């Protein structure tokens, strides 16, 4: 008998246990194991609202769920503030579907990156509640969106060709509970386009800026010289021969003369969005400590 992940995608829904499907999802009973849900569970045991066997059943999947092809980290939200994110690229579609079913059944939020249109279509056949951003190549499931943090994250792209990476960053930051604004196609070849948004760039509500650029990667240095908040530079693989698939932009950003510019890997919009969210979280924590 073949393992279940070798089944045809059309038969996936009938192969997996019904408890793993979104049709079995109940927002009142299925919750991700984050800090608040763990506190709620322990308080329930203390107040005799939850029996010890019930609590053991909820905790049995900790710290991870064992699949033959993956170990799903159920503690990720508890440790890092956000559940495990699925990188679709390089995985078999059946594996992606199985992983997404487990994560969605836990209640979300769920983020999958680098999902091609074909993979997204097959995943949505099983999990139609997922939202697909074809530009960012992201799949998201967020049935109970968290209140937005007070600060803003501004995502800036140098050119239209950089939008897939910029949108990946924006989608990542948004599902993590941040207000995201976009300023696109304002590269240094027409600097007046960027300067027309100067008030938006320097608004006091902006906590961090993500600046995405290919070619020579000059835009983050320009932005870094205009603002007083952290700038996360994202080099992209956009460019002609001597750009070396984004290496020229990466090296240019690493050698920026503007203070406060940090750099992530080539085309790593996800990493930039995640880092920006953590920076914005620190702003929120500082504000709460002062109040």
C-alpha positions as CSV (number, residue, x, y, z in Angstrom):
1,X,0.0,0.0,0.0
2,X,1.4,3.4,-1.0
3,X,1.8,6.1,1.7
4,X,-1.1,8.6,1.7
5,X,1.0,11.4,0.3
6,X,1.4,9.4,-3.0
7,X,-2.4,9.5,-3.6
8,X,-3.7,11.5,-6.4
9,X,-4.4,15.1,-5.5
10,X,-8.0,14.6,-6.5
11,X,-8.3,11.9,-3.8
12,X,-6.5,13.8,-1.1
13,X,-9.7,15.1,0.6
14,X,-11.1,11.5,1.0
15,X,-7.7,10.1,2.1
16,X,-7.1,12.3,5.1
17,X,-9.0,12.1,8.3
18,X,-12.0,14.3,8.3
19,X,-10.8,16.1,11.5
20,X,-8.0,17.6,9.4
21,X,-10.4,19.3,6.9
22,X,-11.6,22.8,7.3
23,X,-15.2,21.5,7.4
24,X,-14.4,20.2,10.9
25,X,-12.9,23.5,12.0
26,X,-14.7,25.1,14.9
27,X,-13.4,28.6,15.9
28,X,-14.7,28.0,19.4
29,X,-13.0,24.7,20.1
30,X,-10.0,24.5,17.7
31,X,-7.4,27.1,18.7
32,X,-3.6,27.4,18.0
33,X,-1.4,26.6,20.9
34,X,-0.2,30.2,21.6
35,X,0.4,31.8,24.9
36,X,-3.2,33.0,25.4
37,X,-4.8,29.7,24.5
38,X,-2.4,27.9,26.9
39,X,-3.3,30.3,29.7
40,X,-7.0,29.7,29.0
41,X,-6.5,25.9,29.1
42,X,-4.6,26.0,32.4
43,X,-7.2,28.4,33.9
44,X,-9.9,26.0,32.8
45,X,-8.2,23.1,34.6
46,X,-7.8,25.2,37.7
47,X,-11.4,26.3,37.7
48,X,-12.6,22.7,37.0
49,X,-14.1,23.8,33.7
50,X,-11.7,21.5,31.8
51,X,-11.0,18.0,33.0
52,X,-7.5,16.6,33.2
53,X,-8.2,14.1,30.5
54,X,-9.5,16.9,28.2
55,X,-6.4,19.0,28.9
56,X,-4.2,16.0,28.2
57,X,-6.0,15.5,24.9
58,X,-5.4,19.1,23.9
59,X,-1.7,19.0,25.0
60,X,-1.0,15.5,23.4
61,X,0.1,17.0,20.1
62,X,2.8,19.1,21.8
63,X,5.5,19.9,21.0
64,X,5.1,18.7,17.4
65,X,2.9,16.6,15.2
66,X,4.7,13.7,13.6
67,X,4.0,13.0,9.9
68,X,6.1,10.6,7.9
69,X,7.4,13.4,5.8
70,X,7.3,16.3,8.3
71,X,7.3,17.3,11.9
72,X,4.9,20.2,12.4
73,X,6.0,22.6,15.1
74,X,3.0,23.2,17.3
75,X,5.0,25.3,19.7
76,X,6.1,27.8,17.2
77,X,3.5,30.4,18.0
78,X,4.2,30.0,21.7
79,X,7.9,30.6,21.2
80,X,8.0,33.0,18.3
81,X,4.6,34.7,18.3
82,X,3.4,33.2,15.0
83,X,2.7,29.6,13.8
84,X,5.0,27.6,11.5
85,X,5.1,29.0,8.0
86,X,5.0,26.6,5.0
87,X,7.5,27.0,2.2
88,X,5.8,25.3,-0.8
89,X,8.7,25.5,-3.2
90,X,10.4,22.2,-3.4
91,X,7.7,20.2,-1.7
92,X,5.3,17.7,-3.4
93,X,1.8,19.2,-3.7
94,X,0.3,16.4,-1.6
95,X,2.7,17.1,1.2
96,X,1.8,20.8,1.1
97,X,-1.9,19.9,1.2
98,X,-1.4,17.6,4.2
99,X,0.6,20.1,6.1
100,X,-1.8,22.9,5.4
101,X,-4.8,20.7,6.6
102,X,-3.1,20.1,9.9
103,X,-2.2,23.8,10.4
104,X,-5.6,25.1,9.4
105,X,-7.4,22.5,11.6
106,X,-5.5,24.1,14.5
107,X,-7.3,27.3,13.9
108,X,-4.7,29.5,12.1
109,X,-3.4,31.9,11.2
110,X,-1.6,30.1,8.4
111,X,0.8,31.4,5.9
112,X,2.4,29.5,3.0
113,X,4.9,31.1,0.7
114,X,6.3,30.4,-2.8
115,X,3.2,28.7,-4.0
116,X,2.9,28.5,-7.7
117,X,-0.5,29.0,-9.3
118,X,-0.8,25.3,-10.0
119,X,0.0,24.3,-6.4
120,X,-2.4,27.0,-5.1
121,X,-5.2,25.7,-7.3
122,X,-4.8,22.2,-6.1
123,X,-4.5,23.2,-2.4
124,X,-7.7,25.4,-2.7
125,X,-9.6,22.4,-4.2
126,X,-9.2,20.8,-0.8
127,X,-9.1,24.0,1.4
128,X,-11.2,26.6,-0.5
129,X,-11.1,28.9,2.5
130,X,-7.5,29.8,1.8
131,X,-6.8,33.1,0.0
132,X,-4.2,33.2,-2.8
133,X,-2.2,36.2,-3.8
134,X,-0.8,35.3,-7.2
135,X,1.7,38.1,-7.3
136,X,3.1,37.3,-3.9
137,X,2.6,33.5,-4.4
138,X,1.2,33.3,-0.9
139,X,-1.6,31.3,0.6
140,X,-3.2,32.6,3.8
141,X,-5.9,31.5,6.3
142,X,-6.8,33.9,9.0
143,X,-10.3,33.2,10.4
144,X,-9.8,35.3,13.5
145,X,-7.6,38.3,12.5
146,X,-5.8,39.8,15.5
147,X,-6.2,43.5,16.3
148,X,-3.7,45.5,14.3
149,X,-0.7,46.8,16.2
150,X,-0.5,50.6,16.5
151,X,2.6,51.1,14.2
152,X,2.7,50.9,10.4
153,X,5.0,49.0,8.1
154,X,5.7,50.7,4.8
155,X,6.7,48.5,1.9
156,X,8.5,50.3,-1.0
157,X,9.6,48.8,-4.3
158,X,12.0,50.3,-6.8
159,X,10.3,48.9,-9.8
160,X,7.2,47.0,-11.0
161,X,9.4,43.9,-11.6
162,X,10.2,43.9,-7.8
163,X,6.5,43.5,-6.9
164,X,6.4,39.8,-6.3
165,X,9.0,40.1,-3.5
166,X,7.5,43.3,-2.2
167,X,4.0,41.6,-2.0
168,X,5.5,38.6,-0.2
169,X,6.8,41.0,2.4
170,X,3.5,42.8,2.6
171,X,1.4,39.7,3.0
172,X,3.7,38.3,5.7
173,X,3.6,41.5,7.7
174,X,-0.1,41.8,7.3
175,X,-1.1,38.3,8.5
176,X,1.2,38.8,11.5
177,X,-1.1,41.6,12.8
178,X,0.4,44.8,11.2
179,X,-1.0,47.7,9.3
180,X,0.8,47.6,5.9
181,X,1.1,50.5,3.4
182,X,2.6,50.2,-0.1
183,X,4.6,52.6,-2.2
184,X,5.6,51.0,-5.5
185,X,7.7,51.9,-8.5
186,X,9.7,54.7,-7.0
187,X,13.2,53.7,-8.0
188,X,16.2,56.0,-8.2
189,X,15.9,56.4,-12.0
190,X,13.0,58.8,-11.2
191,X,13.8,60.0,-7.7
192,X,11.0,62.7,-7.8
193,X,8.5,59.8,-7.5
194,X,10.0,58.8,-4.2
195,X,10.2,62.4,-2.9
196,X,6.5,62.9,-3.6
197,X,5.8,60.3,-0.9
198,X,8.2,61.9,1.7
199,X,5.4,62.8,4.1
200,X,4.2,59.2,4.1
201,X,7.7,57.9,4.6
202,X,8.4,60.1,7.6
203,X,5.0,59.9,9.2
204,X,5.3,59.2,13.0
205,X,3.1,56.2,12.8
206,X,5.7,54.3,10.6
207,X,7.8,51.9,12.6
208,X,9.9,50.3,9.9
209,X,10.3,50.4,6.2
210,X,10.9,47.5,3.8
211,X,12.7,48.6,0.7
212,X,12.8,46.2,-2.2
213,X,15.1,46.8,-5.2
214,X,17.0,44.9,-7.9
215,X,19.6,46.2,-10.4
216,X,22.3,48.1,-8.4
217,X,20.1,48.1,-5.3
218,X,20.5,51.8,-4.6
219,X,17.0,52.7,-3.3
220,X,17.5,51.5,0.4
221,X,20.4,53.8,0.8
222,X,18.3,56.8,-0.4
223,X,15.5,55.9,1.9
224,X,17.8,55.3,4.8
225,X,19.1,58.8,4.4
226,X,15.6,60.3,4.7
227,X,14.1,58.5,7.7
228,X,14.8,57.9,11.4
229,X,13.3,54.4,11.7
230,X,14.8,51.0,10.7
231,X,15.1,50.2,7.0
232,X,15.1,46.6,5.9
233,X,16.7,46.3,2.4
234,X,15.6,43.4,0.2
235,X,17.7,42.7,-2.9
236,X,15.9,41.1,-5.8
237,X,17.2,39.0,-8.7
238,X,15.8,41.5,-11.2
239,X,18.5,42.9,-13.5
240,X,20.7,42.2,-16.5
241,X,23.8,40.0,-16.8
242,X,26.2,41.8,-14.3
243,X,23.5,41.9,-11.7
244,X,24.4,38.2,-11.1
245,X,20.9,37.2,-10.1
246,X,20.7,39.8,-7.3
247,X,24.2,39.6,-6.0
248,X,25.1,43.1,-7.2
249,X,22.1,44.5,-5.3
250,X,22.9,42.5,-2.2
251,X,26.5,43.7,-2.1
252,X,25.4,47.3,-2.8
253,X,22.9,47.2,0.1
254,X,25.5,45.5,2.4
255,X,27.8,48.4,1.7
256,X,25.2,51.2,2.2
257,X,26.5,54.4,3.6
258,X,23.1,55.2,5.1
259,X,22.9,54.3,8.8
260,X,20.2,52.0,10.1
261,X,19.9,49.9,6.9
262,X,19.9,46.1,7.5
263,X,19.8,43.5,4.7
264,X,18.1,40.2,4.1
265,X,18.8,37.5,1.5
266,X,18.0,37.9,-2.2
267,X,14.3,37.8,-3.0
268,X,13.5,37.1,0.7
269,X,10.4,39.1,1.1
270,X,9.1,36.7,3.7
271,X,12.2,37.3,5.9
272,X,11.8,41.0,5.6
273,X,8.1,41.0,6.5
274,X,8.8,38.8,9.5
275,X,11.6,40.9,10.8
276,X,9.6,44.1,10.3
277,X,6.7,42.6,12.3
278,X,9.1,41.9,15.2
279,X,10.4,45.4,15.1
280,X,6.9,46.8,15.2
281,X,6.1,44.5,18.1
282,X,8.9,46.1,20.0
283,X,7.4,49.5,19.4
284,X,4.1,48.2,20.8
285,X,5.8,46.7,23.8
286,X,7.6,49.9,24.6
287,X,4.4,51.9,24.3
288,X,2.6,49.5,26.7
289,X,5.5,49.7,29.2
290,X,5.4,53.5,29.2
291,X,1.6,53.6,29.7
